[in-house]
């Protein structure tokens, strides 16, 4: 991996860890609420995209993956691909 790609990857990994650890009311990802079924999607995005049930989706620039997984839930268990560090993992709800 070239040095620029490596530096970019390290920066995104640091940002993901920072985002996951935020605990303020305004900026918290509230991962426990997400695990309990809360969606992280904005109503505007849902309205713009429309019904995704049964469709395959590719969602990019999701930071820590909760938006991708929220779309996967709406699509009826389709998969999202999360790339973090050198690990890749397909996830399904």
N, C-alpha and C positions, 0 to 999 in steps of 0.2 A: 504494500500500500504506500503511495507516495506521501511525502510529509504534509502536504496541504490537506489531503483527504483525511489523514490521521489526525491532524489538528482540528479539523471540522468535526470529526467523529467524537473526539474527546470533549469538545465544547458542547455538542448536543447531549452527550451522556451526562455531563455536569448539570446542564439545564434541566434534564429530565429528573435527576435526583433532587434538585432544588424545588422543582414544581411539585413533586410527589410529597415532599416534606413540609410544604406550606401549611400553616395552621390558622392563619388569620381568617376572620369571617368573610372578608371581601375576596380573598384569593385562594381559599382552601379548595382542594379538589374533592374533599369529603369522600374519600375512598370507601369508608364504611357504608355510607348512604348508597353509593354506587353498587356495592356488593349486595345491598338489600333490594336493589331494583330501580333506583333512581337513574334517570337518563341525564347525560350531560349536554344534550343538544338544545340549542335555542329554538323556540317555536318558529321563528322566521326561517331557519334552515329547513326544518321539517316541512313547512308550508311550501317553500321554494322547490324542494326536491320531490315532494309528493310521496305517494305510497310506494314503499320499497319491498313489501312482503313478497317473498319468493324470488327476489332478484339478487344477482351477484353484484357486489359493490367494491370499488377501490377508493379508499379514503386516505388522502395523503396529508402530511403535516399535522399530525395529531398530538404531538408532544409526548405524553406518557401512555397513550392508547385508549383512554376512556371514551373519547368521541367515536373512535373506530368501533369499539365494542358496543357502544350505544346504537350505532347504525346496524351492527350485526344483530342485535336483539330485535330491532324493528324489521329486519329482513328475514326473520324466522330462523336464526341459527346459522346464517351464512358465516363465512370465515373472514377474519381480518388478519393481515400480516403485520406483526410488530417487529421492527428491526431495532435492536438495542445492542450497542457494542458489536461484538463479533458473533453474537448469538441471534438466531432468527427463530421465531416460534409462531406457528399458526394457532390462532385461538378461536374458540367457538363458544357461544353461550347456549 
